Amino acid sequence: MSKNLLDELNEKQQIAVVQTEGPVLVLAGAGSGKTRALTYRVAYLIQEKGVNPRNILAVTFTNKAAGEMRERIKELLNLPPDTSPYSSKMPHVGTFHSICVRILRQEIDQIGYNKNFIIYDDRDQLALIKKVMKELDISEEKIKAKAVLGTISKAKSNLINAEEFNANVSSYYEELAGNVYLKYQGRLEEANAVDFDDIIMLMVKIFDQYPKVLDKYQEIFRYIMVDEYQDTNQTQYIFLKNLASKYGNICVVGDDWQSIYGWRQANIRNILEFEKDYSNAKVILLEQNYRSTKNILDAAHCVIEKNVNQKKKKLWTKNEDGELIAVLEVENEKKEANQIVKEIKRAQKEDGETLSDFAILYRTNAQSRALEEAFLKQAIPYKIVGGLKFYQRREVKDILAYLCFLTNPSDEINFERIINQPARGLGKKTVEKLIQCAQDKGVSLLEVVNSGDLVEYKINAGKLKTLNEFGKLIKNIRRDRKKLTVSELINKIYVDSGYRKMLLKEGDEGEVRHENIQELLTVAQKFDGNKEDDLANFLEEVALVSQTDQDLEEQDSVLLMTLHSAKGLEFNRVFLVGMEEGLFPHSRSIINPSEMEEERRLCYVGITRAKKKAYLFFTNYRNIYGSTQASVKSRFLEEIDQELIEQEMVQEDLDSGFYEDPTLLEEDPFEPSSGIADLKDGDRVSHPDFGNGMVVSKEGDLVTVAFPKLGLRKLSVKFAPLTKK
């Protein structure tokens, strides 16, 4: 490496590059050029230290990151762009899984597998889990296959095999999951297959049982570098520790302040305790930020410094102070979206920003709905990053399909969608026979289902019974349809069809999908006028919104994403929406200190995505998950120094607000339910989504209720569907 290239690095980056021997921990703050330091370090080892490229291992978490690192290394080494990753002139660069698969192809026969093993993806795994559960006579009414798969994955991420898991079960659920785990693993081995979690777990097993194999790869990988070390789980940690135990030349780069994947089994202790694992470790802080203004960094630091379990550092920048942090208080989520649209248009016109210079970050996917509607109405192109647009989500489309079939019982497409949602054991051939019968007899599909006379179509008695039950479900809902509002109709479908019960068994994923259904109820409430055409108007608007989604030209688009999806990205202007207690920080973290620290790290990540300007929004009321709640300002906003903030209470004309019907603007239009107005401390109440709780305080029409699973929620007795116990 030439002197000129080293001169392109700052002082701390240079230290990270030239400190080639022994264990090194590079704590790299947001926007501090960690990837640059890593790639220059690889080039320095090869060009200045004379290390054979094939003795260097660089590990990343994503294929994209690995690809970018390879390209940068080729450029620094002056190699042709088409140089193969397997060339003798290139180091080993790849994800944990790709590196381990390469080794397993050589060594897996040591533990009884054939070297031509196959890898099961998520769908293969789930299909096998379901098959095993059926063989064990475990109904998905008891536990969901996805939940079991998640439990097995978590166990493997912590190096717990099936036998160890079963030896330590502590509940009926774990006992069932343990039985599935044993049989599932056996079936994988019979098929000479491994799943994604096995890849690293089996690698660790081989290293543990066969020291000569470990020694072989210790000799090959004499210099090890790891990106995003704070995201490693237990198996990845042990894998690296084994490889580095001979020569000790391991350099890990990461930021404990950006450890936000605890729910994926990432263990923040790995980076916090690196110096305990390697007593002679050299620690280098990369604190100079090249991305953001000084005010953005200072605001982010105000939030993150409240955490206890972390390494101390302070980001700084040579960039200008920049604009103050905009903290905007708005009445509700619709005004939140309207204000964002207004600011985007202003910045485009006055500052020359393009749409791709903006990002909107939220804590939960359900929050995207109000934002999407605002963008669609103003014809502003947008993209959902790392997820589907609201009306394209499977659970939303399923419930809408039920509504469409209620409206038109001859609708084949929506019939095919709902007949097995939730699963009713009716196969594709049975459904085709039902459609054929309707066509042959010239009747609706609902009439076919209710007829019970399908002998000529060779549908057995068991399936006839199931069809009859489905027919009764639809018939009952159609009977009640006229006396129900649109939102009540959706809720009835959701509960009576068994869909809600199905989602409750799917663990964390089911909870997210449940939240999306509740958000669909929020949309439906705008059409709750008890008019005959309310349902038709609702379905028409949804259909138009969905079509507009498809018609939008998205080359230059505003990006919408969860805070988790935003890690590693940067934008000129960033909007953080829903900065409210229970939403962000999430209600699950309220009573768990370690989860609260992760929420605070998530906030830090969100703020530091901004290069020029950060906007933080909170509402007075938020209509989300099907109910209107009085909001409490997020503690994270209170933690930012006031001199860094420009605070604004956004006032809009009433006709542009959430309540579009003028009759809803009359004084005190919401009458509290009987017995709710006189709530007092200690009263027990019930909420259809939050469950049972107890009133802990009351101020005006606002009551603070403690819910066992959610913590404290502040609710309005005028808006919240509370009942007194």
Salt bridges, closest charged atoms under 4 A:
ASP7 OD2 - LYS3 NZ 3.57
GLU8 OE1 - ARG36 NH2 3.31
GLU71 OE2 - LYS74 NZ 3.29
GLU107 OE2 - LYS216 NZ 2.83
ASP109 OD2 - LYS115 NZ 3.97
GLU135 OE1 - LYS183 NZ 3.80
GLU135 OE2 - ARG187 NH1 2.70
GLU140 OE1 - LYS144 NZ 3.45
GLU141 OE1 - LYS501 NZ 3.22
GLU141 OE1 - LYS505 NZ 3.49
GLU190 OE1 - ARG187 NE 3.79
ASP195 OD2 - LYS156 NZ 2.71
ASP198 OD1 - LYS156 NZ 2.89
ASP215 OD1 - LYS246 NZ 2.72
GLU219 OE1 - ARG222 NH2 2.63
GLU219 OE2 - LYS246 NZ 2.47
ASP227 OD1 - LYS34 NZ 2.86
GLU228 OE2 - LYS34 NZ 3.27
GLU228 OE1 - LYS567 NZ 3.11
ASP231 OD2 - LYS567 NZ 3.23
ASP255 OD1 - LYS313 NZ 2.93
ASP256 OD1 - LYS313 NZ 3.01
GLU273 OE2 - ARG269 NH2 3.10
GLU275 OE1 - LYS311 NZ 2.19
ASP298 OD2 - LYS294 NZ 2.90
ASP298 OD1 - LYS314 NZ 3.34
GLU305 OE1 - HIS301 ND1 3.70
GLU305 OE2 - LYS306 NZ 3.69
GLU323 OE2 - ARG573 NH2 3.98
GLU323 OE1 - LYS613 NZ 3.24
GLU331 OE1 - LYS335 NZ 2.77
GLU336 OE2 - ARG622 NH2 2.92
GLU343 OE2 - ARG346 NH2 2.84
GLU343 OE2 - ARG573 NH1 3.86
GLU350 OE1 - ARG346 NH1 2.91
ASP351 OD2 - ARG346 NH2 3.17
ASP351 OD2 - ARG573 NH2 2.86
GLU353 OE2 - ARG573 NE 2.92
GLU353 OE2 - LYS612 NZ 2.85
GLU373 OE1 - ARG369 NH1 3.30
GLU373 OE1 - LYS526 NZ 3.34
GLU395 OE1 - ARG513 NE 2.98
ASP398 OD1 - ARG417 NE 2.71
GLU456 OE2 - LYS441 NZ 3.91
ASP480 OD1 - ARG479 NE 3.19
ASP480 OD1 - LYS483 NZ 3.69
ASP480 OD2 - LYS492 NZ 3.44
ASP496 OD2 - LYS492 NZ 2.87
GLU506 OE1 - ARG513 NH1 3.01
GLU509 OE2 - LYS146 NZ 2.97
GLU511 OE2 - ARG588 NH1 2.96
GLU519 OE2 - ARG369 NH2 2.81
GLU541 OE2 - LYS526 NZ 3.83
GLU554 OE2 - LYS389 NZ 2.51
GLU570 OE1 - ARG291 NE 2.97
GLU570 OE2 - LYS611 NZ 3.80
GLU580 OE2 - ARG622 NH2 2.77
GLU581 OE1 - ARG635 NH2 2.61
GLU598 OE1 - ARG601 NH2 3.50
GLU599 OE2 - ARG363 NH2 2.74
GLU638 OE2 - LYS633 NZ 3.99
GLU639 OE2 - ARG600 NH2 2.74
GLU646 OE2 - LYS613 NZ 2.29
GLU660 OE2 - LYS334 NZ 2.04
GLU660 OE2 - LYS377 NZ 3.91
ASP668 OD1 - LYS718 NZ 3.11
ASP683 OD1 - LYS680 NZ 3.57
ASP683 OD2 - LYS724 NZ 3.62
